[in-house]
Amino acid sequence: MNKLIIGLVFVFILLISSAIFLYIVYEKPNQDLINSPATTNITLIFIDEKQIATGYIISLDNSPYVYDSGITTENDYLYLTIPLNHSFSVFNNNTLNQRYYTEIRDFNTNLLNIINNEVKLVPYGNLSIVSNSKISELNGVILNISSIGEVRCLKACVRGSTNIVSIKGNYDKINIPKRLINKVDNCYDLKETINNNYTILNLTYSKFGELRDDDFIKIYIIDGDYRFNDRSCNFEDLQGRDIGIDDFMYEVKY
């Protein structure tokens, strides 16, 4: 009986010792890595250098998951503790009624002292369109699209009246945004961002029979923006809602 008890005690001690050994060799170094302090101070400010309160999202090592999120203040640094030897990305996230494009800053915590990182936000710009085109003339439409401020990732969506058979542009076709389904026939990626500048949109069209006074071509100019952990230019969020400025519709008449 005593030998059995001694044997059980020995096995128990062996199991505990093995667990402690495995923790010291494998788990503790990982915990030490995760818990190593690496602090970055992030300030989000207006384009005019005024600091603002706005939302932020952080991802770690390009993970699709949110590592941290919240809202900054107007008068203090945001203090973050990020694990050492990791990369992380900071995305601004508009709060109610804020109108800023998404800015992304990438950092690496190989260095412990990452301080005073100011992320300047870019407010939505304003579009204007000028055109002398009339569909009663040539089989082409030319639009001068200009901006005050920045308008990001321009795209154009088109639809014509009954006698306009097709409208084409020398641009890559893209999917129609959910909000414009049944409103347009095709969308094109202009692959341009304008900032206090302009770009020219060239379209051609073919017609059926004679055009009338009520014929038209509607052109929707839309912009795009980045999403959390998606650095391609998207024209809508995951729920199909508009990203960026409101769609700008221009109608070319007979």
C-alpha positions, 0 to 999 in steps of 0.5 A, spaced: 500 500 500 505 504 501 509 503 495 502 504 491 502 511 495 509 513 493 508 511 486 502 515 485 506 521 489 512 520 484 507 520 478 504 526 480 510 530 482 513 528 475 506 531 471 507 537 475 514 538 473 513 536 466 508 542 466 512 547 469 518 545 464 513 546 458 511 552 461 518 555 462 520 553 455 515 554 451 509 558 454 512 563 458 517 566 452 510 567 448 507 571 454 513 575 455 513 577 448 506 579 448 506 582 454 513 586 452 511 594 452 511 597 446 507 604 446 505 609 441 502 615 441 497 617 436 494 624 434 489 624 429 488 632 426 485 636 421 488 638 415 489 645 418 493 642 424 487 642 429 487 636 433 480 632 433 476 627 436 475 621 432 474 614 431 480 609 430 481 601 429 487 597 430 489 591 426 495 587 429 500 583 424 495 584 418 490 580 422 482 581 419 480 582 426 480 588 430 485 588 435 483 595 439 478 600 437 475 607 440 475 614 440 481 619 441 480 626 444 481 633 442 487 635 447 491 629 449 495 623 445 492 616 445 497 611 448 497 604 446 501 598 448 502 594 442 506 587 443 514 587 441 516 585 435 509 585 431 507 590 426 500 594 426 496 598 422 492 604 425 485 606 421 481 612 422 474 611 423 469 617 422 464 618 428 457 621 427 457 626 421 465 626 420 467 626 413 474 624 412 477 619 407 480 613 411 488 614 412 492 608 414 499 608 418 503 602 418 508 601 424 513 596 427 514 595 434 521 592 433 523 599 436 520 600 443 520 608 442 515 609 437 512 616 439 508 622 436 505 619 430 500 624 427 495 622 422 493 627 418 486 626 416 483 628 409 476 631 408 472 629 403 472 634 397 467 637 392 466 635 385 463 640 379 462 637 372 462 642 366 460 639 359 458 642 352 456 635 350 449 634 347 447 627 345 443 631 338 450 632 336 456 627 335 456 620 338 460 622 344 460 625 351 466 629 354 465 631 361 470 635 365 470 633 372 474 637 377 474 638 385 475 642 390 479 638 395 481 631 394 476 626 391 478 619 391 478 613 386 473 616 381 468 611 378 463 613 373 456 609 372 451 610 366 445 609 363 441 612 357 434 613 354 430 608 350 433 610 343 441 610 346 443 603 345 449 603 348 454 607 352 462 605 352 468 608 355 475 606 354 476 604 362 475 597 366 468 595 367 466 594 375 460 591 378 454 596 379 454 598 386 447 596 390 445 603 391 445 604 383 442 597 381 436 599 376 438 606 375 444 604 371 447 599 366 454 599 366 460 602 371 467 604 369 473 605 374 477 611 372 482 609 376 484 617 378 484 621 385 483 628 384 486 634 389 484 641 387 485 638 379 481 635 374 480 629 369 476 628 363 471 623 362 470 620 355 464 616 353 461 614 346 454 611 345 450 608 339 443 610 338 437 607 335 433 611 330 432 618 331 433 621 337 428 626 340 427 632 345 426 627 351 432 623 350 438 623 355 444 620 358 445 620 365 452 619 368 453 618 376 460 620 378 462 616 384 468 616 389 471 610 393 475 609 399 479 604 403 475 599 408 478 596 415 484 591 412 482 592 405 486 597 401 483 597 395 478 602 393 471 600 395 465 604 393 461 601 398 461 598 405 460 591 407 452 593 408 452 596 401 452 603 403 455 609 400 462 610 402 465 617 401 461 623 398 454 623 395 454 620 388 454 626 383 449 625 377 450 629 371 445 629 365 447 630 358 440 632 354 438 632 347 
